[in-house]
Amino acid sequence: MVAVVRSELTKIVTQPTVWIVTGILLALHVLVQVQGTGLFRRAMASLTPDGMIEIFVGRTEPAVPALVELLVAGSLQICLFVWVLGAVIAGSEVRAGQLGVSVLAVPSRTRLVVGKAIATGLYALGVGVAFAAIATGFMYTVVKDWNPSILWSQEAILGQGRILLLTVTITLAALGITLIVRRTLIGIITVAVLLGLTMTQLVALVSPTIDAFLPYSAARNLLLREGAAPPLTAGPVHATIVLIGWAFLSVALAGFVVRRRDAR
């Protein structure tokens, strides 16, 4: 299995499209951080001696939890689109008959899919670490003269861990979905629809319970605090189970489909 994972990871890191998508995501992340940092620096001017801050007009709150939440939420915005990586990685496998070649090298299709999932998860983990490092670096410029220790507080580390979980699970879910539909574009559209259901709050208006089982609703429930707008539909534990479930079930179903279908 180690050899399979190494081979799949090599295929991922040698694909120009993967590097292009990764570069675009990182560049967008930097752009978002640049825009947010200016707002946060101005807000620091309103910091009171008792540690209260007004980041948004008319909303005064404790500075430490507010800044930690912004640190994590800053990565959430770009994590909403990290699924494109999973779709691109899976799409390259089924494009131009490459899946058949991979099956010749690894006759066990289950091992092939599992190896690809592990390799994709490792790559996504690296991207997630980059997201967290960039967000932390920008937030450091905001709090360095006040209290930089909040960046490695338990709350911040837990929040960054949630970002890594989200990055890996969403990428794996997109990988599985795209392997099932066998088209990169269809995989992207499918996950985009799931994102749209959360962004428009259509499902939440009908049934918050059902909404809590959508992957991007779970992302919001995992990373944001109570009191967020729109309201959260579940707690972080439920959200964690939902995200892991989407990743596991998508990859498992992809493995079943790949085993049953002609590798062309």
Secondary structure, 3 states (H helix, E strand, C coil): CHHHHHHHHHHHHCCHHHHHHHHHHHHHHHHHHHHHHHHHHHHHCCCCCCCEEEEECCEEEEHHHHHHHHHHHHHHHHHCCCHHHHHHHHHHHHHHHHHHHHHHHCCCHHHHHHHHHHHHHHHHHHHHHHHHHHHHHHHHHHHCCCCHHHHHCHHHHHHHHHHHHHHHHHHHHHHHHHHHHCCHHHHHHHHHHHHHHHHCCHHHHHCHHHHCCCHHHHHHHHHCCCCCCCCCCCCHHHHHHHHHHHHHHHHHHHHHHHHHCCCC
